[in-house]
Amino acid sequence: METTKPSNPGVRRPIDLARRHGLSAQAVRNYERDGALPPAERTGTGYRRFTEVHARALDAYLALVAGHGHTAGGDIMRAVNRGEIDAAFRTIDHGHDLLRRDRETLDAVEAAVTTLTAGTLAPPTRQAVPISVLAHRLGVRPATLRKWESAGILRPERDRVTRHRVYSPDDVRDAELAHLLRRGGYRLSHIADVLRRVRDAGGAEPLAASLAQWRVRLTERGRAMLTGAARLAAYLDGGAGGHPSRALTSEAKTTRLSE
């Protein structure tokens, strides 16, 4: 552990930054090494000298990780510390787009569960059917079903002799649900995700029980993104972004003059 104490209140040790977030001093060193924090000046004996700029950077990084994840949070901070603000904002935009898509998927899942549990779909067949029968049942072209298969929505088996597609009763149910959601304007990628979740949950009823928790997690993620944006704005307003080294150099000079 670095045992030297700062002679100026504006200079901080790794442990000073770490304690306010319940981290280890080594974690702070690692963040600086990985570029999530801007470079720290070193004393003559090699110890790191952090400043208030680093404290704001750490606040921003940890808040961004909570909302965007470790990889994206690190990418955002490294871009900012390089002065590549547009690149950082593109990563943030991508995170918000993913959140929007997850919300749309949740809406689709809820619609699907409501439909399945209400029993509003046509009764499923009792035996496997060929693609022509299923297409006629839904009023679509066989090419549409093949497209749904390519998107991961349907997973028909093949007849052992003819190698033609055959659709089990579960496949027919999935096709009915996909057709309903498609008419509701949902994209194929969302429909595929809905059906994957239904299958993984073992049916509509188990999935329905987890939807409220899923929505809570999305809301918490959205709030965390807002907090991350606020902390990043404070970091940028404090001199980071575009010329992070300039702000550090200025603060370091002030520190040296006061010592």
C-alpha positions as CSV (number, residue, x, y, z in Angstrom):
1,M,0.0,0.0,0.0
2,E,1.2,3.5,-0.7
3,T,1.9,5.0,2.7
4,T,2.8,8.6,1.8
5,K,0.2,11.2,2.7
6,P,-0.6,14.1,0.4
7,S,0.9,17.4,1.5
8,N,-1.9,19.2,-0.3
9,P,-5.6,18.6,0.0
10,G,-5.9,18.6,-3.8
11,V,-3.7,15.6,-4.1
12,R,-5.0,12.1,-3.4
13,R,-3.7,8.7,-3.0
14,P,-5.3,5.6,-4.6
15,I,-6.7,4.6,-1.2
16,D,-8.3,8.1,-0.9
17,L,-10.3,7.5,-4.1
18,A,-11.0,3.9,-3.3
19,R,-12.5,4.3,0.2
20,R,-15.4,6.5,-1.0
21,H,-16.6,3.7,-3.3
22,G,-15.7,0.7,-1.1
23,L,-12.9,-0.3,-3.5
24,S,-9.3,-1.4,-3.0
25,A,-6.4,0.9,-3.8
26,Q,-5.3,-1.7,-6.4
27,A,-8.6,-1.4,-8.2
28,V,-8.1,2.3,-8.6
29,R,-4.5,1.7,-9.9
30,N,-5.9,-0.9,-12.4
31,Y,-8.6,1.6,-13.6
32,E,-5.8,4.1,-14.3
33,R,-3.7,1.5,-16.0
34,D,-6.6,0.5,-18.2
35,G,-7.4,4.0,-19.2
36,A,-10.7,4.4,-17.4
37,L,-9.1,7.1,-15.4
38,P,-6.7,9.7,-16.9
39,P,-3.0,9.2,-16.3
40,A,-1.8,10.2,-12.9
41,E,1.3,12.2,-12.2
42,R,4.0,10.4,-10.2
43,T,6.1,11.5,-7.3
44,G,9.9,11.3,-7.5
45,T,9.6,7.9,-5.8
46,G,7.0,6.6,-8.3
47,Y,3.8,7.0,-6.3
48,R,0.7,8.1,-8.1
49,R,-0.7,11.5,-7.4
50,F,-4.4,11.7,-8.1
51,T,-6.5,14.9,-8.1
52,E,-10.1,16.0,-8.0
53,V,-10.3,15.3,-11.7
54,H,-9.5,11.7,-11.1
55,A,-12.1,11.6,-8.4
56,R,-14.8,12.8,-10.8
57,A,-13.5,10.4,-13.4
58,L,-13.9,7.5,-11.0
59,D,-17.4,8.6,-10.1
60,A,-18.3,8.7,-13.8
61,Y,-16.7,5.4,-14.6
62,L,-18.5,3.5,-11.8
63,A,-21.8,5.1,-12.7
64,L,-21.4,4.3,-16.4
65,V,-20.6,0.6,-15.5
66,A,-23.8,0.3,-13.5
67,G,-25.8,1.5,-16.5
68,H,-23.9,0.2,-19.5
69,G,-21.8,-2.6,-18.2
70,H,-18.0,-2.9,-17.7
71,T,-17.0,-3.2,-21.4
72,A,-19.1,-0.2,-22.6
73,G,-18.3,1.9,-19.4
74,G,-14.6,1.4,-20.0
75,D,-14.9,2.2,-23.7
76,I,-16.7,5.4,-22.9
77,M,-14.1,6.6,-20.4
78,R,-11.2,5.7,-22.5
79,A,-12.7,7.6,-25.5
80,V,-13.3,10.6,-23.3
81,N,-9.7,10.5,-21.9
82,R,-8.4,10.4,-25.4
83,G,-10.4,13.4,-26.3
84,E,-12.7,11.4,-28.6
85,I,-16.0,12.7,-27.3
86,D,-18.1,11.7,-30.3
87,A,-16.8,8.1,-30.0
88,A,-17.9,8.1,-26.3
89,F,-21.3,9.4,-27.2
90,R,-21.8,6.8,-29.9
91,T,-21.2,4.1,-27.3
92,I,-23.7,5.8,-25.0
93,D,-26.2,6.0,-27.9
94,H,-25.8,2.3,-28.6
95,G,-26.5,1.5,-24.9
96,H,-29.7,3.5,-25.0
97,D,-30.7,1.8,-28.3
98,L,-30.2,-1.6,-26.6
99,L,-32.4,-0.5,-23.7
100,R,-35.1,0.6,-26.1
101,R,-35.0,-2.7,-27.9
102,D,-35.1,-4.6,-24.6
103,R,-38.2,-2.6,-23.7
104,E,-39.8,-3.4,-27.0
105,T,-39.0,-7.1,-26.6
106,L,-40.5,-7.0,-23.1
107,D,-43.7,-5.5,-24.5
108,A,-43.8,-8.2,-27.1
109,V,-43.2,-10.9,-24.5
110,E,-46.0,-9.6,-22.4
111,A,-48.4,-9.5,-25.4
112,A,-47.4,-13.1,-26.2
113,V,-47.9,-14.3,-22.6
114,T,-51.3,-12.7,-22.5
115,T,-52.3,-14.3,-25.7
116,L,-51.0,-17.8,-24.7
117,T,-52.5,-17.7,-21.2
118,A,-55.9,-16.4,-22.5
119,G,-56.1,-19.2,-25.0
120,T,-57.0,-17.0,-27.9
121,L,-54.9,-18.8,-30.4
122,A,-56.5,-21.5,-32.6
123,P,-56.3,-25.0,-31.1
124,P,-53.0,-26.6,-32.0
125,T,-52.9,-29.6,-34.3
126,R,-52.3,-33.1,-32.7
127,Q,-49.8,-34.2,-35.2
128,A,-47.0,-32.8,-37.3
129,V,-47.9,-31.0,-40.5
130,P,-46.0,-30.1,-43.7
131,I,-45.1,-26.5,-44.6
132,S,-48.0,-26.2,-47.1
133,V,-50.6,-27.1,-44.4
134,L,-49.2,-24.7,-41.9
135,A,-48.9,-21.9,-44.5
136,H,-52.6,-22.4,-45.4
137,R,-53.6,-22.4,-41.8
138,L,-52.0,-19.0,-41.2
139,G,-52.8,-17.6,-44.6
140,V,-49.1,-16.9,-45.5
141,R,-46.8,-18.2,-48.2
142,P,-44.4,-21.1,-47.5
143,A,-41.6,-18.6,-48.2
144,T,-42.7,-16.6,-45.2
145,L,-42.3,-19.7,-42.9
146,R,-38.9,-20.4,-44.3
147,K,-37.9,-16.7,-43.6
148,W,-39.2,-17.1,-40.0
149,E,-37.1,-20.2,-39.7
150,S,-34.0,-18.3,-40.9
151,A,-34.7,-15.7,-38.2
152,G,-34.8,-18.3,-35.5
153,I,-38.6,-18.1,-34.9
154,L,-39.4,-21.6,-36.0
155,R,-37.4,-24.8,-35.7
156,P,-39.1,-27.5,-37.8
157,E,-37.6,-31.0,-38.1
158,R,-37.1,-32.8,-41.4
159,D,-38.8,-35.9,-42.5
160,R,-36.3,-38.7,-42.5
161,V,-37.3,-39.9,-45.9
162,T,-38.3,-36.9,-47.9
163,R,-36.2,-34.3,-46.0
164,H,-39.2,-32.0,-46.2
165,R,-40.0,-29.7,-43.2
166,V,-42.5,-31.0,-40.7
167,Y,-44.0,-28.8,-38.0
168,S,-44.8,-30.3,-34.6
169,P,-47.8,-29.1,-32.5
170,D,-45.4,-26.8,-30.6
171,D,-44.1,-25.5,-33.9
172,V,-47.6,-24.7,-35.0
173,R,-48.3,-22.9,-31.7
174,D,-45.1,-20.8,-32.2
175,A,-46.1,-20.0,-35.7
176,E,-49.5,-18.9,-34.6
177,L,-47.9,-16.7,-32.0
178,A,-45.4,-15.3,-34.4
179,H,-48.1,-14.5,-36.9
180,L,-50.0,-12.6,-34.2
181,L,-47.0,-10.6,-33.1
182,R,-46.0,-9.9,-36.7
183,R,-49.4,-8.4,-37.4
184,G,-48.8,-6.3,-34.3
185,G,-45.8,-4.8,-36.0
186,Y,-43.0,-6.5,-34.1
187,R,-39.7,-7.2,-35.9
188,L,-38.6,-10.8,-36.6
189,S,-35.7,-10.4,-34.2
190,H,-38.0,-9.5,-31.3
191,I,-40.4,-12.3,-32.1
192,A,-37.5,-14.8,-32.1
193,D,-36.4,-13.5,-28.7
194,V,-40.0,-13.8,-27.4
195,L,-40.3,-17.4,-28.5
196,R,-36.8,-18.2,-27.1
197,R,-37.9,-16.9,-23.7
198,V,-41.1,-18.8,-23.8
199,R,-39.2,-22.0,-24.6
200,D,-36.5,-21.4,-22.0
201,A,-39.1,-20.7,-19.3
202,G,-40.9,-23.9,-20.0
203,G,-44.1,-22.2,-21.2
204,A,-46.1,-19.0,-20.8
205,E,-47.1,-19.4,-17.2
206,P,-43.5,-19.6,-15.7
207,L,-42.5,-16.7,-18.0
208,A,-45.4,-14.5,-16.9
209,A,-44.1,-14.7,-13.3
210,S,-40.8,-13.2,-14.2
211,L,-42.0,-10.3,-16.3
212,A,-42.5,-7.8,-13.5
213,Q,-38.9,-8.5,-12.3
214,W,-37.7,-8.1,-15.8
215,R,-39.4,-4.7,-16.1
216,V,-37.9,-3.6,-12.8
217,R,-34.4,-4.5,-14.0
218,L,-35.0,-2.4,-17.2
219,T,-36.2,0.5,-15.1
220,E,-33.1,0.3,-12.8
221,R,-30.9,0.1,-15.9
222,G,-32.5,3.3,-17.3
223,R,-32.0,5.1,-14.0
224,A,-28.4,4.0,-13.8
225,M,-27.8,5.3,-17.3
226,L,-29.2,8.7,-16.3
227,T,-26.9,8.7,-13.3
228,G,-23.9,7.7,-15.5
229,A,-24.7,10.6,-17.9
230,A,-24.9,13.1,-15.0
231,R,-21.6,11.9,-13.6
232,L,-19.9,12.0,-17.0
233,A,-21.2,15.5,-17.6
234,A,-19.7,16.6,-14.3
235,Y,-16.4,15.1,-15.4
236,L,-16.5,16.8,-18.7
237,D,-17.5,20.1,-17.1
238,G,-14.6,19.8,-14.8
239,G,-12.1,19.9,-17.6
240,A,-12.1,16.4,-19.1
241,G,-12.9,15.7,-22.7
242,G,-11.1,17.0,-25.7
243,H,-8.0,17.9,-23.6
244,P,-8.0,15.8,-20.4
245,S,-4.3,16.3,-20.0
246,R,-4.7,20.0,-20.0
247,A,-7.0,20.0,-17.0
248,L,-4.7,17.6,-15.2
249,T,-1.6,19.7,-16.0
250,S,-3.2,22.9,-14.8
251,E,-4.3,21.3,-11.5
252,A,-0.9,19.7,-11.0
253,K,0.8,23.0,-11.5
254,T,-1.4,24.6,-8.9
255,T,-0.5,21.8,-6.5
256,R,3.2,22.2,-7.1
257,L,3.1,26.0,-6.5
258,S,1.2,25.5,-3.3
259,E,3.7,23.0,-1.9
